[in-house]
Amino acid sequence: MDLTGKVALITGASRGIGADAARAFAAAGAKVALVARGADAIADLAGEIGPNAVAIPCDISRYWEVEQAIANCVTAHGRLDIMVNNAGVIEPIAHLAEADPDAWGTVIDINLKGVFHGMRAALPVMLQQGGGTMLTIGSGAAHGPVEAWSHYCSSKAGALMLTKMAHKEYGDKGIRALSLSPGTVATQMQREIKASGVNPVSQLDWSDHIPPEWVARTLVWMCGAQADGYLGDEISLRDPDIRAKVGVA
């Protein structure tokens, strides 16, 4: 994939999938905007990537901050072609009867409202340009209940519907909206899941998880015409055919 001349904004870019996605998009020739709450981490990553990267500290649960982050991206790079709604959290893991309502709501604010905020702020820019690609990091948790993950499952199901809505409303206006369900990935989130000791996912070995680089490469692949058959839907990186197409089999 040659993304020269394109601009990609990645949320949750301070670590894990987001950081590797930023590297992958930059390696494909895109200019990147790194968005996360961890200002020092994204500043370090921008320094690593070089002049084609800009670090933009932002709390995606606050719409005005996301709107300003996208404005800063356009100021720095001139446009916005690819929006990667990646930022997400899973703590605190808890059964429904013991879940803290405020903490439960915070996960919704980040995982669901954060995706809406990204879409809401990016869509006017992309529509004015004549199109763009909107990528969401999904999860198998969007499709089935997982013990003690009521907040995460609910937020991921909602984020998938937002992706479908973006396609429904703007697919004929040049907006390419897709979701990626990566399976379990070797990131800090899996360490938190492991520490919880709840449900079968916490019992997986580290070797069972795919590297975040695979997810990053798939996100870049999804920006090309070869992914057009999946527009408005979710791609699963558990699918051997998808792995083969991306080249991570």
WOMO-V646718 format. One record per backbone hydrogen bond with DSSP energy under -1.0 kcal/mol. CO is the residue of the C=O (numbers start at 0). NH is the residue of the N-H. Records with the same first field share a line. If there is no record, write none. Layout:
CO: NH / NH
//
This chain:
2: 5
5: 30
6: 80 / 81
7: 32
8: 83
9: 34
14: 18
15: 19
16: 20
17: 21
18: 22
19: 23
20: 24
21: 25
22: 26
23: 27
24: 29
25: 28
27: 2
30: 7
31: 53
32: 9
33: 55
34: 12
35: 57
36: 38
37: 41
38: 42
39: 43
40: 44
41: 45
42: 46
43: 47
44: 48
45: 49
49: 52
51: 31
53: 33
58: 61
61: 65
62: 66
63: 67
64: 68
65: 69
66: 70
67: 71
68: 72
69: 73
70: 74
71: 75
72: 76
73: 77
80: 132
81: 8
82: 134
83: 10 / 85
84: 136
94: 97 / 98
99: 103
100: 104
101: 105
102: 106
103: 107
104: 108
105: 109
106: 110
107: 111 / 112
111: 115
112: 116
113: 117
114: 118
115: 119
116: 120
117: 121
118: 122
121: 125
122: 126
123: 127
124: 128
125: 129 / 130
131: 175
132: 82
133: 177
134: 84
135: 179
138: 141
139: 142
145: 148
147: 93
148: 152
149: 153
150: 154
151: 155
152: 156
153: 157
154: 158
155: 159
156: 160
157: 161
158: 162
159: 163
160: 164
161: 165
162: 166
163: 167
164: 168
165: 169
166: 170
169: 172 / 174
173: 131
175: 133
176: 231
177: 135
178: 234
179: 137
180: 236
183: 209
184: 186
186: 190
187: 191
188: 192
189: 193
190: 194
191: 195
198: 201
199: 202
200: 203
204: 207
205: 208
209: 185
210: 213
211: 215
212: 216
213: 217
214: 218
215: 219
216: 220
217: 221
219: 222
220: 223
223: 226
224: 227
226: 229
227: 230
229: 232
232: 178
234: 180
235: 238
238: 242
239: 243
240: 244
241: 245
242: 246 / 247
//
